[in-house]
């Protein structure tokens, strides 16, 4: 915890049984956690079928793992989200994705990651020629 920031731990049936920081790579990409990753992917990339597009799932698994760390790398986490997203990463969408993935962080770090992720997403999309790249 940093300063007056507070961590809000996800809870409820959706996150029941979630083993913060104790998932193997195989566990992270299977079972209920795979359902969490798919739900987050649907939030960030609507229109892509999670069962057919695996890259986003791997990016979100890496994002989830990064946020489980005691001191997550904000730039790395923001890049994972930016690369997985085809829609704006608003503060509300960022909170929803974290809740779906059963991860949390301090409020100041969350704001920083969200803002960087959206900036990176916009930067990636403006670097592409018209009519190419991520679907809105």
N, C-alpha and C positions, 0 to 999 in steps of 0.2 A: 504494500500500500504506500502511496506517495502523497505526502502532505495531507490535505483534507479530502482527497479523492476517496471514494469508496468502491469496493468491488461488489458487484451484484452477481451472485452465483445463480446460474440457471437452475430451475427446479421444476418439479411437477412430473407427471407420468412420462412426458416426452424424453426427459433426461434421466429417468430412473435407470439405475444400473450403469450409467456412464462412468467410466474409470478414468478420471482426469489424470493425464500424464502416464497412464499405465497401459495404453493400447499398443499392441504390436502393430506392425504395418498390415498384417493379414487381418487382424480384428478391425482395424480402422476402415478397411475397404470391404467389409462384409457385414452381414446381419443388420441389426438396428442402426449401427453407425452408418452403413451404406445408405439406409433410408434417410438419415439426417443429411448426408452429403447430397443426395438427390433432391431433397426438399430445398436445400440452400441453393443448389444449381438452378432449380426452377424459379427461384426468387431473383437470381442474378442474371439468368439467361433464359427468359421465357421463350418458348418456341423451339428450343432444342430438346430433343428426347433424351433424358438422362441415361436411358439404357443403351443408347447408341453412341453418345458422345462422351468419351471417357476422360479427355484431357481436363475438362472443368472439374470433374470429380477428384482427380489427382491434385490439381491446384488447391481445391478446397480442403482436401485431406492435409496437405502441407500447411495451409493457413491454420487449420484447426490445431495441428501439432505445434506450430509456432506460438500460438496464443496460450498453449498449455505451459510454455516455459516460464520460469520465474521472472526472466527479463526478456520478453519477446523483442525481436528486431522489428521496429515499426515500419521501416522502409521495405523490408522483405515481405512482411504481412500485407502491406498496402499493394505491393506488386502482385502478389498471389490473387488478391481480390480484383484488381484492375484487369488482369489477364483473363479471369473467369467471367467477367461481367460484360453484358451487352447493353445494359441499361444504366442510367445514372445511379451512383452509389450515394444516396441521400443518408442523412443521419438516421432516419426511421428505418430505411432498408438495411443499413449496417447493423442496427440493434436487432432487427428481425433475423438476419443471417446468423449473428452470434447466438441468439436464442435457439435457432434451429440446430446449430452445431454444438450447443451446450458449452460454450466458452464465454469468458468475460475478461474484462481488464479494467483498469482505472478509467474514470471518465475522461481525464486529460489525454491519456494514451489512445482511448477509443476515438476521441475527436480528431486527434492527429492522424491516426490510421485512416479514418473515413475521408478526411480532406485530401490526404495524399493519394489514396486509392482513386478518388474521383478525378484528381488532377492527372494522374498517370493514365487513367482510362481515356480521358479527353485527348491527351497528348498522343496516345497510340492511335486513336481514331483520326486525328487531324493529319497524321503522317501518311495516311493511305490516300491513294488516288480516289476521286469521286466514284461512288457506286461499288466500292470494294470494302472488305473488312467486316467488322461486326454488324450484325443485324440490330436495328433499334428495338 
